[in-house]
Amino acid sequence: MVTIRLSRSGAKKRPFYHLTVTDSRRSRDGRFIERVGFFNPVARGQEERLRVDRERIEYWQGQGAQLSARVAKLLSVAETSSEAA
């Protein structure tokens, strides 16, 4: 099954996550099909905290991809923040 989930990168104590489309049997940071955004939980000041390619996520969901729980929550946050802006 294809899933859209977070893949960790960044330095020790400074996490940075990519939103990746991947086969659910692959490891967390393993091979992926496509990167569709990022999440920076330790963003400061003017740094961008979350970027999502909505069009590609909708495409992959149309192909049957499932969202992880955390990605679903991040997408709802991104949606509400874009409506407020």
PyMOL Python script that loads the backbone (N, CA, C, O; Angstrom):
from pymol import cmd

cmd.read_pdbstr("""\
ATOM      1  N   MET A   1       0.844  -1.175   0.000  1.00  0.00           N
ATOM      2  CA  MET A   1       0.000   0.000   0.000  1.00  0.00           C
ATOM      3  C   MET A   1       0.894   1.245   0.000  1.00  0.00           C
ATOM      4  O   MET A   1       1.942   1.269   0.645  1.00  0.00           O
ATOM      5  N   VAL A   2       0.474   2.249  -0.714  1.00  0.00           N
ATOM      6  CA  VAL A   2       1.209   3.513  -0.777  1.00  0.00           C
ATOM      7  C   VAL A   2       0.704   4.433   0.335  1.00  0.00           C
ATOM      8  O   VAL A   2      -0.502   4.587   0.524  1.00  0.00           O
ATOM      9  N   THR A   3       1.637   5.038   1.067  1.00  0.00           N
ATOM     10  CA  THR A   3       1.274   5.951   2.143  1.00  0.00           C
ATOM     11  C   THR A   3       1.997   7.278   1.979  1.00  0.00           C
ATOM     12  O   THR A   3       3.066   7.355   1.373  1.00  0.00           O
ATOM     13  N   ILE A   4       1.391   8.316   2.532  1.00  0.00           N
ATOM     14  CA  ILE A   4       2.024   9.632   2.600  1.00  0.00           C
ATOM     15  C   ILE A   4       2.364   9.835   4.064  1.00  0.00           C
ATOM     16  O   ILE A   4       1.475   9.917   4.911  1.00  0.00           O
ATOM     17  N   ARG A   5       3.660   9.917   4.361  1.00  0.00           N
ATOM     18  CA  ARG A   5       4.098   9.983   5.749  1.00  0.00           C
ATOM     19  C   ARG A   5       5.335  10.864   5.880  1.00  0.00           C
ATOM     20  O   ARG A   5       5.873  11.353   4.885  1.00  0.00           O
ATOM     21  N   LEU A   6       5.780  11.061   7.121  1.00  0.00           N
ATOM     22  CA  LEU A   6       6.951  11.891   7.392  1.00  0.00           C
ATOM     23  C   LEU A   6       8.222  11.051   7.356  1.00  0.00           C
ATOM     24  O   LEU A   6       8.247   9.907   7.812  1.00  0.00           O
ATOM     25  N   SER A   7       9.274  11.646   6.802  1.00  0.00           N
ATOM     26  CA  SER A   7      10.593  11.036   6.777  1.00  0.00           C
ATOM     27  C   SER A   7      11.545  11.999   7.469  1.00  0.00           C
ATOM     28  O   SER A   7      11.638  13.160   7.070  1.00  0.00           O
ATOM     29  N   ARG A   8      12.261  11.539   8.506  1.00  0.00           N
ATOM     30  CA  ARG A   8      13.088  12.432   9.316  1.00  0.00           C
ATOM     31  C   ARG A   8      14.446  12.671   8.677  1.00  0.00           C
ATOM     32  O   ARG A   8      15.077  11.761   8.139  1.00  0.00           O
ATOM     33  N   SER A   9      14.872  13.912   8.752  1.00  0.00           N
ATOM     34  CA  SER A   9      16.232  14.286   8.376  1.00  0.00           C
ATOM     35  C   SER A   9      16.638  15.429   9.285  1.00  0.00           C
ATOM     36  O   SER A   9      15.949  15.707  10.267  1.00  0.00           O
ATOM     37  N   GLY A  10      17.733  16.093   8.983  1.00  0.00           N
ATOM     38  CA  GLY A  10      18.199  17.166   9.849  1.00  0.00           C
ATOM     39  C   GLY A  10      19.271  16.668  10.796  1.00  0.00           C
ATOM     40  O   GLY A  10      19.672  15.505  10.736  1.00  0.00           O
ATOM     41  N   ALA A  11      19.729  17.535  11.660  1.00  0.00           N
ATOM     42  CA  ALA A  11      20.804  17.206  12.590  1.00  0.00           C
ATOM     43  C   ALA A  11      20.245  16.679  13.911  1.00  0.00           C
ATOM     44  O   ALA A  11      19.037  16.698  14.146  1.00  0.00           O
ATOM     45  N   LYS A  12      21.143  16.216  14.753  1.00  0.00           N
ATOM     46  CA  LYS A  12      20.744  15.758  16.081  1.00  0.00           C
ATOM     47  C   LYS A  12      20.154  16.939  16.851  1.00  0.00           C
ATOM     48  O   LYS A  12      20.721  18.031  16.848  1.00  0.00           O
ATOM     49  N   LYS A  13      19.034  16.723  17.499  1.00  0.00           N
ATOM     50  CA  LYS A  13      18.310  17.749  18.268  1.00  0.00           C
ATOM     51  C   LYS A  13      17.705  18.854  17.397  1.00  0.00           C
ATOM     52  O   LYS A  13      17.157  19.813  17.939  1.00  0.00           O
ATOM     53  N   ARG A  14      17.786  18.751  16.067  1.00  0.00           N
ATOM     54  CA  ARG A  14      17.199  19.728  15.133  1.00  0.00           C
ATOM     55  C   ARG A  14      16.459  18.966  14.031  1.00  0.00           C
ATOM     56  O   ARG A  14      16.916  18.937  12.888  1.00  0.00           O
ATOM     57  N   PRO A  15      15.323  18.350  14.361  1.00  0.00           N
ATOM     58  CA  PRO A  15      14.632  17.530  13.371  1.00  0.00           C
ATOM     59  C   PRO A  15      14.050  18.359  12.226  1.00  0.00           C
ATOM     60  O   PRO A  15      13.696  19.526  12.393  1.00  0.00           O
ATOM     61  N   PHE A  16      13.965  17.724  11.073  1.00  0.00           N
ATOM     62  CA  PHE A  16      13.358  18.299   9.880  1.00  0.00           C
ATOM     63  C   PHE A  16      12.715  17.124   9.160  1.00  0.00           C
ATOM     64  O   PHE A  16      13.355  16.090   8.965  1.00  0.00           O
ATOM     65  N   TYR A  17      11.467  17.271   8.765  1.00  0.00           N
ATOM     66  CA  TYR A  17      10.745  16.157   8.170  1.00  0.00           C
ATOM     67  C   TYR A  17      10.311  16.483   6.744  1.00  0.00           C
ATOM     68  O   TYR A  17       9.848  17.588   6.462  1.00  0.00           O
ATOM     69  N   HIS A  18      10.468  15.505   5.848  1.00  0.00           N
ATOM     70  CA  HIS A  18       9.939  15.607   4.495  1.00  0.00           C
ATOM     71  C   HIS A  18       8.627  14.827   4.455  1.00  0.00           C
ATOM     72  O   HIS A  18       8.530  13.751   5.045  1.00  0.00           O
ATOM     73  N   LEU A  19       7.623  15.355   3.768  1.00  0.00           N
ATOM     74  CA  LEU A  19       6.407  14.603   3.512  1.00  0.00           C
ATOM     75  C   LEU A  19       6.680  13.782   2.267  1.00  0.00           C
ATOM     76  O   LEU A  19       6.901  14.338   1.191  1.00  0.00           O
ATOM     77  N   THR A  20       6.667  12.462   2.401  1.00  0.00           N
ATOM     78  CA  THR A  20       7.024  11.601   1.287  1.00  0.00           C
ATOM     79  C   THR A  20       5.896  10.638   0.953  1.00  0.00           C
ATOM     80  O   THR A  20       5.135  10.205   1.818  1.00  0.00           O
ATOM     81  N   VAL A  21       5.816  10.321  -0.325  1.00  0.00           N
ATOM     82  CA  VAL A  21       4.925   9.274  -0.809  1.00  0.00           C
ATOM     83  C   VAL A  21       5.797   8.034  -0.926  1.00  0.00           C
ATOM     84  O   VAL A  21       6.794   8.041  -1.649  1.00  0.00           O
ATOM     85  N   THR A  22       5.429   6.973  -0.221  1.00  0.00           N
ATOM     86  CA  THR A  22       6.283   5.788  -0.178  1.00  0.00           C
ATOM     87  C   THR A  22       5.457   4.522  -0.014  1.00  0.00           C
ATOM     88  O   THR A  22       4.293   4.569   0.383  1.00  0.00           O
ATOM     89  N   ASP A  23       6.070   3.406  -0.321  1.00  0.00           N
ATOM     90  CA  ASP A  23       5.455   2.110  -0.069  1.00  0.00           C
ATOM     91  C   ASP A  23       5.489   1.878   1.441  1.00  0.00           C
ATOM     92  O   ASP A  23       6.518   2.108   2.076  1.00  0.00           O
ATOM     93  N   SER A  24       4.399   1.434   2.009  1.00  0.00           N
ATOM     94  CA  SER A  24       4.314   1.285   3.465  1.00  0.00           C
ATOM     95  C   SER A  24       5.285   0.238   4.003  1.00  0.00           C
ATOM     96  O   SER A  24       5.569   0.235   5.201  1.00  0.00           O
ATOM     97  N   ARG A  25       5.799  -0.646   3.158  1.00  0.00           N
ATOM     98  CA  ARG A  25       6.728  -1.680   3.615  1.00  0.00           C
ATOM     99  C   ARG A  25       8.160  -1.170   3.733  1.00  0.00           C
ATOM    100  O   ARG A  25       9.009  -1.842   4.318  1.00  0.00           O
ATOM    101  N   ARG A  26       8.434   0.001   3.189  1.00  0.00           N
ATOM    102  CA  ARG A  26       9.783   0.579   3.253  1.00  0.00           C
ATOM    103  C   ARG A  26      10.039   1.185   4.633  1.00  0.00           C
ATOM    104  O   ARG A  26       9.104   1.493   5.372  1.00  0.00           O
ATOM    105  N   SER A  27      11.322   1.349   4.969  1.00  0.00           N
ATOM    106  CA  SER A  27      11.669   1.955   6.254  1.00  0.00           C
ATOM    107  C   SER A  27      11.312   3.438   6.250  1.00  0.00           C
ATOM    108  O   SER A  27      11.078   4.024   5.194  1.00  0.00           O
ATOM    109  N   ARG A  28      11.272   4.031   7.420  1.00  0.00           N
ATOM    110  CA  ARG A  28      10.861   5.434   7.575  1.00  0.00           C
ATOM    111  C   ARG A  28      11.662   6.374   6.692  1.00  0.00           C
ATOM    112  O   ARG A  28      11.090   7.234   6.021  1.00  0.00           O
ATOM    113  N   ASP A  29      12.966   6.221   6.685  1.00  0.00           N
ATOM    114  CA  ASP A  29      13.828   7.119   5.918  1.00  0.00           C
ATOM    115  C   ASP A  29      14.348   6.462   4.642  1.00  0.00           C
ATOM    116  O   ASP A  29      15.311   6.944   4.047  1.00  0.00           O
ATOM    117  N   GLY A  30      13.725   5.378   4.222  1.00  0.00           N
ATOM    118  CA  GLY A  30      14.188   4.629   3.060  1.00  0.00           C
ATOM    119  C   GLY A  30      13.747   5.247   1.742  1.00  0.00           C
ATOM    120  O   GLY A  30      13.389   6.422   1.664  1.00  0.00           O
ATOM    121  N   ARG A  31      13.784   4.415   0.713  1.00  0.00           N
ATOM    122  CA  ARG A  31      13.446   4.860  -0.629  1.00  0.00           C
ATOM    123  C   ARG A  31      12.004   5.351  -0.685  1.00  0.00           C
ATOM    124  O   ARG A  31      11.123   4.791  -0.033  1.00  0.00           O
ATOM    125  N   PHE A  32      11.774   6.394  -1.461  1.00  0.00           N
ATOM    126  CA  PHE A  32      10.435   6.967  -1.574  1.00  0.00           C
ATOM    127  C   PHE A  32      10.096   7.178  -3.041  1.00  0.00           C
ATOM    128  O   PHE A  32      10.970   7.122  -3.906  1.00  0.00           O
ATOM    129  N   ILE A  33       8.826   7.421  -3.310  1.00  0.00           N
ATOM    130  CA  ILE A  33       8.362   7.654  -4.671  1.00  0.00           C
ATOM    131  C   ILE A  33       8.472   9.131  -5.019  1.00  0.00           C
ATOM    132  O   ILE A  33       8.968   9.491  -6.086  1.00  0.00           O
ATOM    133  N   GLU A  34       8.003   9.990  -4.104  1.00  0.00           N
ATOM    134  CA  GLU A  34       8.002  11.431  -4.363  1.00  0.00           C
ATOM    135  C   GLU A  34       7.967  12.200  -3.045  1.00  0.00           C
ATOM    136  O   GLU A  34       7.366  11.756  -2.067  1.00  0.00           O
ATOM    137  N   ARG A  35       8.622  13.361  -3.036  1.00  0.00           N
ATOM    138  CA  ARG A  35       8.525  14.281  -1.895  1.00  0.00           C
ATOM    139  C   ARG A  35       7.461  15.312  -2.225  1.00  0.00           C
ATOM    140  O   ARG A  35       7.481  15.913  -3.299  1.00  0.00           O
ATOM    141  N   VAL A  36       6.527  15.517  -1.295  1.00  0.00           N
ATOM    142  CA  VAL A  36       5.413  16.429  -1.562  1.00  0.00           C
ATOM    143  C   VAL A  36       5.343  17.584  -0.572  1.00  0.00           C
ATOM    144  O   VAL A  36       4.335  18.289  -0.519  1.00  0.00           O
ATOM    145  N   GLY A  37       6.393  17.787   0.209  1.00  0.00           N
ATOM    146  CA  GLY A  37       6.406  18.913   1.135  1.00  0.00           C
ATOM    147  C   GLY A  37       7.398  18.694   2.251  1.00  0.00           C
ATOM    148  O   GLY A  37       8.162  17.729   2.251  1.00  0.00           O
ATOM    149  N   PHE A  38       7.374  19.617   3.211  1.00  0.00           N
ATOM    150  CA  PHE A  38       8.232  19.469   4.378  1.00  0.00           C
ATOM    151  C   PHE A  38       7.572  20.075   5.601  1.00  0.00           C
ATOM    152  O   PHE A  38       6.632  20.862   5.498  1.00  0.00           O
ATOM    153  N   PHE A  39       8.089  19.686   6.772  1.00  0.00           N
ATOM    154  CA  PHE A  39       7.628  20.182   8.061  1.00  0.00           C
ATOM    155  C   PHE A  39       8.860  20.449   8.910  1.00  0.00           C
ATOM    156  O   PHE A  39       9.681  19.556   9.123  1.00  0.00           O
ATOM    157  N   ASN A  40       8.990  21.690   9.398  1.00  0.00           N
ATOM    158  CA  ASN A  40      10.119  22.086  10.235  1.00  0.00           C
ATOM    159  C   ASN A  40       9.579  22.441  11.622  1.00  0.00           C
ATOM    160  O   ASN A  40       9.142  23.572  11.833  1.00  0.00           O
ATOM    161  N   PRO A  41       9.598  21.498  12.573  1.00  0.00           N
ATOM    162  CA  PRO A  41       9.001  21.761  13.885  1.00  0.00           C
ATOM    163  C   PRO A  41       9.761  22.772  14.735  1.00  0.00           C
ATOM    164  O   PRO A  41       9.204  23.291  15.702  1.00  0.00           O
ATOM    165  N   VAL A  42      11.009  23.064  14.405  1.00  0.00           N
ATOM    166  CA  VAL A  42      11.803  24.007  15.202  1.00  0.00           C
ATOM    167  C   VAL A  42      12.059  25.306  14.444  1.00  0.00           C
ATOM    168  O   VAL A  42      13.065  25.975  14.680  1.00  0.00           O
ATOM    169  N   ALA A  43      11.157  25.664  13.537  1.00  0.00           N
ATOM    170  CA  ALA A  43      11.309  26.902  12.763  1.00  0.00           C
ATOM    171  C   ALA A  43      11.233  28.111  13.687  1.00  0.00           C
ATOM    172  O   ALA A  43      10.432  28.151  14.621  1.00  0.00           O
ATOM    173  N   ARG A  44      12.085  29.096  13.406  1.00  0.00           N
ATOM    174  CA  ARG A  44      12.111  30.319  14.209  1.00  0.00           C
ATOM    175  C   ARG A  44      11.971  31.521  13.298  1.00  0.00           C
ATOM    176  O   ARG A  44      12.387  31.490  12.140  1.00  0.00           O
ATOM    177  N   GLY A  45      11.386  32.573  13.826  1.00  0.00           N
ATOM    178  CA  GLY A  45      11.297  33.833  13.087  1.00  0.00           C
ATOM    179  C   GLY A  45      10.564  33.694  11.769  1.00  0.00           C
ATOM    180  O   GLY A  45       9.414  33.257  11.729  1.00  0.00           O
ATOM    181  N   GLN A  46      11.231  34.066  10.696  1.00  0.00           N
ATOM    182  CA  GLN A  46      10.616  34.055   9.371  1.00  0.00           C
ATOM    183  C   GLN A  46      10.782  32.728   8.637  1.00  0.00           C
ATOM    184  O   GLN A  46      10.359  32.611   7.487  1.00  0.00           O
ATOM    185  N   GLU A  47      11.382  31.735   9.267  1.00  0.00           N
ATOM    186  CA  GLU A  47      11.554  30.434   8.629  1.00  0.00           C
ATOM    187  C   GLU A  47      10.192  29.807   8.358  1.00  0.00           C
ATOM    188  O   GLU A  47       9.266  29.928   9.160  1.00  0.00           O
ATOM    189  N   GLU A  48      10.086  29.147   7.236  1.00  0.00           N
ATOM    190  CA  GLU A  48       8.837  28.483   6.864  1.00  0.00           C
ATOM    191  C   GLU A  48       8.692  27.194   7.672  1.00  0.00           C
ATOM    192  O   GLU A  48       9.610  26.375   7.710  1.00  0.00           O
ATOM    193  N   ARG A  49       7.548  27.019   8.311  1.00  0.00           N
ATOM    194  CA  ARG A  49       7.319  25.857   9.177  1.00  0.00           C
ATOM    195  C   ARG A  49       6.764  24.666   8.404  1.00  0.00           C
ATOM    196  O   ARG A  49       7.125  23.522   8.681  1.00  0.00           O
ATOM    197  N   LEU A  50       5.897  24.927   7.443  1.00  0.00           N
ATOM    198  CA  LEU A  50       5.223  23.845   6.734  1.00  0.00           C
ATOM    199  C   LEU A  50       4.992  24.246   5.292  1.00  0.00           C
ATOM    200  O   LEU A  50       4.493  25.337   5.015  1.00  0.00           O
ATOM    201  N   ARG A  51       5.354  23.366   4.376  1.00  0.00           N
ATOM    202  CA  ARG A  51       5.051  23.573   2.953  1.00  0.00           C
ATOM    203  C   ARG A  51       4.469  22.268   2.421  1.00  0.00           C
ATOM    204  O   ARG A  51       5.028  21.191   2.632  1.00  0.00           O
ATOM    205  N   VAL A  52       3.338  22.383   1.728  1.00  0.00           N
ATOM    206  CA  VAL A  52       2.631  21.214   1.229  1.00  0.00           C
ATOM    207  C   VAL A  52       2.261  21.450  -0.227  1.00  0.00           C
ATOM    208  O   VAL A  52       1.748  22.512  -0.580  1.00  0.00           O
ATOM    209  N   ASP A  53       2.523  20.448  -1.080  1.00  0.00           N
ATOM    210  CA  ASP A  53       2.084  20.501  -2.476  1.00  0.00           C
ATOM    211  C   ASP A  53       0.716  19.820  -2.537  1.00  0.00           C
ATOM    212  O   ASP A  53       0.611  18.619  -2.783  1.00  0.00           O
ATOM    213  N   ARG A  54      -0.326  20.617  -2.307  1.00  0.00           N
ATOM    214  CA  ARG A  54      -1.700  20.123  -2.208  1.00  0.00           C
ATOM    215  C   ARG A  54      -2.120  19.332  -3.454  1.00  0.00           C
ATOM    216  O   ARG A  54      -2.776  18.296  -3.349  1.00  0.00           O
ATOM    217  N   GLU A  55      -1.734  19.832  -4.628  1.00  0.00           N
ATOM    218  CA  GLU A  55      -2.130  19.204  -5.890  1.00  0.00           C
ATOM    219  C   GLU A  55      -1.599  17.772  -5.987  1.00  0.00           C
ATOM    220  O   GLU A  55      -2.325  16.864  -6.393  1.00  0.00           O
ATOM    221  N   ARG A  56      -0.342  17.575  -5.616  1.00  0.00           N
ATOM    222  CA  ARG A  56       0.263  16.245  -5.689  1.00  0.00           C
ATOM    223  C   ARG A  56      -0.321  15.305  -4.627  1.00  0.00           C
ATOM    224  O   ARG A  56      -0.485  14.111  -4.878  1.00  0.00           O
ATOM    225  N   ILE A  57      -0.631  15.837  -3.457  1.00  0.00           N
ATOM    226  CA  ILE A  57      -1.235  14.998  -2.418  1.00  0.00           C
ATOM    227  C   ILE A  57      -2.616  14.532  -2.867  1.00  0.00           C
ATOM    228  O   ILE A  57      -2.972  13.370  -2.670  1.00  0.00           O
ATOM    229  N   GLU A  58      -3.391  15.425  -3.464  1.00  0.00           N
ATOM    230  CA  GLU A  58      -4.709  15.039  -3.970  1.00  0.00           C
ATOM    231  C   GLU A  58      -4.581  13.999  -5.075  1.00  0.00           C
ATOM    232  O   GLU A  58      -5.389  13.075  -5.163  1.00  0.00           O
ATOM    233  N   TYR A  59      -3.557  14.155  -5.924  1.00  0.00           N
ATOM    234  CA  TYR A  59      -3.322  13.169  -6.982  1.00  0.00           C
ATOM    235  C   TYR A  59      -3.061  11.792  -6.372  1.00  0.00           C
ATOM    236  O   TYR A  59      -3.668  10.802  -6.781  1.00  0.00           O
ATOM    237  N   TRP A  60      -2.158  11.732  -5.396  1.00  0.00           N
ATOM    238  CA  TRP A  60      -1.802  10.448  -4.800  1.00  0.00           C
ATOM    239  C   TRP A  60      -2.964   9.846  -4.022  1.00  0.00           C
ATOM    240  O   TRP A  60      -3.125   8.625  -4.009  1.00  0.00           O
ATOM    241  N   GLN A  61      -3.772  10.669  -3.378  1.00  0.00           N
ATOM    242  CA  GLN A  61      -4.953  10.140  -2.695  1.00  0.00           C
ATOM    243  C   GLN A  61      -5.929   9.562  -3.713  1.00  0.00           C
ATOM    244  O   GLN A  61      -6.593   8.563  -3.438  1.00  0.00           O
ATOM    245  N   GLY A  62      -6.018  10.180  -4.875  1.00  0.00           N
ATOM    246  CA  GLY A  62      -6.847   9.645  -5.946  1.00  0.00           C
ATOM    247  C   GLY A  62      -6.344   8.304  -6.451  1.00  0.00           C
ATOM    248  O   GLY A  62      -7.122   7.488  -6.943  1.00  0.00           O
ATOM    249  N   GLN A  63      -5.039   8.076  -6.329  1.00  0.00           N
ATOM    250  CA  GLN A  63      -4.435   6.807  -6.731  1.00  0.00           C
ATOM    251  C   GLN A  63      -4.526   5.755  -5.625  1.00  0.00           C
ATOM    252  O   GLN A  63      -4.109   4.614  -5.822  1.00  0.00           O
ATOM    253  N   GLY A  64      -5.070   6.131  -4.461  1.00  0.00           N
ATOM    254  CA  GLY A  64      -5.279   5.176  -3.378  1.00  0.00           C
ATOM    255  C   GLY A  64      -4.313   5.293  -2.215  1.00  0.00           C
ATOM    256  O   GLY A  64      -4.319   4.436  -1.331  1.00  0.00           O
ATOM    257  N   ALA A  65      -3.487   6.323  -2.187  1.00  0.00           N
ATOM    258  CA  ALA A  65      -2.532   6.490  -1.086  1.00  0.00           C
ATOM    259  C   ALA A  65      -3.262   6.866   0.200  1.00  0.00           C
ATOM    260  O   ALA A  65      -4.240   7.613   0.178  1.00  0.00           O
ATOM    261  N   GLN A  66      -2.774   6.338   1.315  1.00  0.00           N
ATOM    262  CA  GLN A  66      -3.341   6.628   2.626  1.00  0.00           C
ATOM    263  C   GLN A  66      -2.447   7.624   3.353  1.00  0.00           C
ATOM    264  O   GLN A  66      -1.224   7.576   3.222  1.00  0.00           O
ATOM    265  N   LEU A  67      -3.053   8.526   4.118  1.00  0.00           N
ATOM    266  CA  LEU A  67      -2.293   9.489   4.914  1.00  0.00           C
ATOM    267  C   LEU A  67      -1.981   8.893   6.278  1.00  0.00           C
ATOM    268  O   LEU A  67      -2.813   8.198   6.861  1.00  0.00           O
ATOM    269  N   SER A  68      -0.784   9.166   6.789  1.00  0.00           N
ATOM    270  CA  SER A  68      -0.492   8.794   8.176  1.00  0.00           C
ATOM    271  C   SER A  68      -1.262   9.756   9.078  1.00  0.00           C
ATOM    272  O   SER A  68      -1.713  10.808   8.625  1.00  0.00           O
ATOM    273  N   ALA A  69      -1.409   9.402  10.336  1.00  0.00           N
ATOM    274  CA  ALA A  69      -2.178  10.234  11.271  1.00  0.00           C
ATOM    275  C   ALA A  69      -1.564  11.625  11.408  1.00  0.00           C
ATOM    276  O   ALA A  69      -2.283  12.624  11.401  1.00  0.00           O
ATOM    277  N   ARG A  70      -0.251  11.694  11.530  1.00  0.00           N
ATOM    278  CA  ARG A  70       0.420  12.990  11.709  1.00  0.00           C
ATOM    279  C   ARG A  70       0.314  13.850  10.450  1.00  0.00           C
ATOM    280  O   ARG A  70       0.115  15.060  10.554  1.00  0.00           O
ATOM    281  N   VAL A  71       0.441  13.259   9.280  1.00  0.00           N
ATOM    282  CA  VAL A  71       0.321  14.024   8.036  1.00  0.00           C
ATOM    283  C   VAL A  71      -1.097  14.553   7.883  1.00  0.00           C
ATOM    284  O   VAL A  71      -1.283  15.689   7.446  1.00  0.00           O
ATOM    285  N   ALA A  72      -2.100  13.758   8.233  1.00  0.00           N
ATOM    286  CA  ALA A  72      -3.486  14.223   8.160  1.00  0.00           C
ATOM    287  C   ALA A  72      -3.691  15.433   9.063  1.00  0.00           C
ATOM    288  O   ALA A  72      -4.370  16.387   8.683  1.00  0.00           O
ATOM    289  N   LYS A  73      -3.105  15.394  10.257  1.00  0.00           N
ATOM    290  CA  LYS A  73      -3.224  16.519  11.183  1.00  0.00           C
ATOM    291  C   LYS A  73      -2.507  17.750  10.629  1.00  0.00           C
ATOM    292  O   LYS A  73      -3.033  18.860  10.720  1.00  0.00           O
ATOM    293  N   LEU A  74      -1.317  17.572  10.058  1.00  0.00           N
ATOM    294  CA  LEU A  74      -0.573  18.689   9.473  1.00  0.00           C
ATOM    295  C   LEU A  74      -1.333  19.315   8.303  1.00  0.00           C
ATOM    296  O   LEU A  74      -1.334  20.536   8.143  1.00  0.00           O
ATOM    297  N   LEU A  75      -1.975  18.485   7.493  1.00  0.00           N
ATOM    298  CA  LEU A  75      -2.744  19.010   6.363  1.00  0.00           C
ATOM    299  C   LEU A  75      -3.936  19.826   6.837  1.00  0.00           C
ATOM    300  O   LEU A  75      -4.269  20.843   6.229  1.00  0.00           O
ATOM    301  N   SER A  76      -4.581  19.393   7.914  1.00  0.00           N
ATOM    302  CA  SER A  76      -5.705  20.175   8.431  1.00  0.00           C
ATOM    303  C   SER A  76      -5.220  21.506   8.988  1.00  0.00           C
ATOM    304  O   SER A  76      -5.905  22.519   8.846  1.00  0.00           O
ATOM    305  N   VAL A  77      -4.046  21.521   9.621  1.00  0.00           N
ATOM    306  CA  VAL A  77      -3.461  22.768  10.121  1.00  0.00           C
ATOM    307  C   VAL A  77      -3.112  23.687   8.956  1.00  0.00           C
ATOM    308  O   VAL A  77      -3.368  24.890   9.014  1.00  0.00           O
ATOM    309  N   ALA A  78      -2.527  23.124   7.896  1.00  0.00           N
ATOM    310  CA  ALA A  78      -2.155  23.919   6.723  1.00  0.00           C
ATOM    311  C   ALA A  78      -3.397  24.507   6.057  1.00  0.00           C
ATOM    312  O   ALA A  78      -3.377  25.642   5.581  1.00  0.00           O
ATOM    313  N   GLU A  79      -4.467  23.732   6.027  1.00  0.00           N
ATOM    314  CA  GLU A  79      -5.710  24.192   5.412  1.00  0.00           C
ATOM    315  C   GLU A  79      -6.316  25.351   6.195  1.00  0.00           C
ATOM    316  O   GLU A  79      -6.758  26.336   5.602  1.00  0.00           O
ATOM    317  N   THR A  80      -6.339  25.243   7.518  1.00  0.00           N
ATOM    318  CA  THR A  80      -6.918  26.317   8.324  1.00  0.00           C
ATOM    319  C   THR A  80      -6.050  27.568   8.291  1.00  0.00           C
ATOM    320  O   THR A  80      -6.576  28.680   8.310  1.00  0.00           O
ATOM    321  N   SER A  81      -4.730  27.408   8.241  1.00  0.00           N
ATOM    322  CA  SER A  81      -3.857  28.587   8.186  1.00  0.00           C
ATOM    323  C   SER A  81      -3.938  29.274   6.829  1.00  0.00           C
ATOM    324  O   SER A  81      -3.807  30.496   6.755  1.00  0.00           O
ATOM    325  N   SER A  82      -4.154  28.513   5.748  1.00  0.00           N
ATOM    326  CA  SER A  82      -4.281  29.139   4.431  1.00  0.00           C
ATOM    327  C   SER A  82      -5.624  29.863   4.300  1.00  0.00           C
ATOM    328  O   SER A  82      -5.717  30.863   3.589  1.00  0.00           O
ATOM    329  N   GLU A  83      -6.661  29.367   4.979  1.00  0.00           N
ATOM    330  CA  GLU A  83      -7.957  30.051   4.957  1.00  0.00           C
ATOM    331  C   GLU A  83      -7.894  31.352   5.746  1.00  0.00           C
ATOM    332  O   GLU A  83      -8.543  32.333   5.382  1.00  0.00           O
ATOM    333  N   ALA A  84      -7.117  31.363   6.825  1.00  0.00           N
ATOM    334  CA  ALA A  84      -7.001  32.561   7.660  1.00  0.00           C
ATOM    335  C   ALA A  84      -6.192  33.652   6.971  1.00  0.00           C
ATOM    336  O   ALA A  84      -6.395  34.837   7.234  1.00  0.00           O
ATOM    337  N   ALA A  85      -5.281  33.258   6.091  1.00  0.00           N
ATOM    338  CA  ALA A  85      -4.410  34.239   5.423  1.00  0.00           C
ATOM    339  C   ALA A  85      -5.088  34.964   4.297  1.00  0.00           C
ATOM    340  O   ALA A  85      -4.474  35.814   3.651  1.00  0.00           O
TER     341      ALA A  85
END
""", "prot")
cmd.dss("prot")
cmd.show_as("cartoon", "prot")
cmd.util.cbc("prot")
cmd.orient("prot")
